[in-house]
Amino acid sequence: MPAGTRYAECSPTGHGRPLFAFFATMAETERENIREPTLEGLDTAARKGNHGARPPVITDDMLHTVLRRRANGETVEDMQPDLIIPTGRRKGHSLSSIYRALAEHEKTQAYPEAVETAHADFAAFHQRDRSPV
């Protein structure tokens, strides 16, 4: 079998070409009919403050406790049995959730101007949404 004949078998020829074009057009139309409402729903949710992220499982009080105990020289592994995570997929004790919360806290401490800018942008976004059009 010559190279390239394999793909030639899949391409429509003759009377099949218009039918193939019709189905391709219908598929593209269906894709747009799904895409537009999805984007509208995401935009509406963003205006309400929902951005699709899961809520954090480590509360501010838990993070404060972890930071205080770390300052006293304890390791995360030592703290894990005392920290019970009430929600999420890994309810109970989760080292990865604690490490993730610590990493996010370190980012906010390392780049405070970025956090302030994000808060200002978010406030401006909400103010713009509340203003009459």
N, C-alpha and C positions, 0 to 999 in steps of 0.2 A: 504494500500500500504506500503510495507516494506521500511525502510529508505534506501536510496541509489538507488532504482529502478528508481527514477526520472532522475538521471544523467546517468544511464545505457541506457536510451532511446535516449540520445543525442550522445552517442559514436557510431561510425560506426562499424558495424560487417559484417562479410562475404564479399560480393562483394563491399560493400560501403567503406571498409577500404582503398583499393588502390586509389579509386576516391577521398576520403577525403585527403589522403596524397598528391595526385597530386595537388589539389586545394590549400593546405597549402603551398606547395613548390612554386607554381605560385604566391601566395600572398607575400611570402618572397622575391622572385625575383623582383616583382614589387616594393616592399618597398625599396630594395637596388637601383633600377633604379631611384627612386625619391630622395633618400637620397644623393647619390654621387654628382649629379649636384647641389643640394642645398648647400652642404658643399663647393663645388668649388666656387659657386657664393658668399657665405659668405666670403670665403678667398680672393677672388678677390676684393670685396668691402672693406674689412679691409685693404688691401694693398693700396687702393686709399684713405684711411682715413675715410671711412664711416663705422661706427660701429653700426648702427641701432637705435641710440638714436634720439629722437626728438630734434630739435634745441631749445635752451633756448628762452623763450619769454621775459624774462627780460634782457635788454641789459646792457652792462657795465655802460653806462651813467645813466640809470635808477637806477641801484644798487648803484652807487656813490651818487645819489640824495637821495635815501632811507637811506643810511648810514649816510650822512650828517644831514638829518632831524631827524634821530633817536638820533644822538649825541646831537641835540638841544632839546631833550625831547619829540618829537612828537611820537605818536603811529602809528602803521601801518594803523589802521582804520582811523586816521585823514588824512593820506597821500593818501589813496586809491582813493578818487575822483579826485586827481590831476594826478595820474599815469594811463595813458591809454596804455593798452597793444595792440600793432598793429597786432599781429599774434596769431595763435593758436586757439584751440577749444573755449576758453573762451575769445574772443576778448573783449576789453573794460576794465573793472575793475575786477581784480581777486585777492582776498586776499591770496588764497592758493599759487598762483604763486609767490607772494612777499615773503611769509613766506618760501617757498621752496628755493628761491634764497638766502635769508638771512641764511638759514641753511647750504647751500652749501658753502657760503662765510665763515661762522664760521668754517666749517671743514677745509677749505684750510688754515685758520689762525691758527687753532689748530695743524695741522700736516703739516707744510711747507716742512719738509724733504720728506714726502711721495709724495708731489706734484712734488718736484725736481726730485725724483727718477723716477716717472712716466714720466716726460718730457724727462729725459735721456734715459729711456727704449724706449720711442716712437721714439726718434731721432736715436737710434741705430737700431731699427727695420726698419726704412725708409732707413738708410744707407745700411743695409744688403740687402734690396730689390733692391737698385739701383746698387749694385756691380754685375759685370758679374759673371755668374755661371760657 
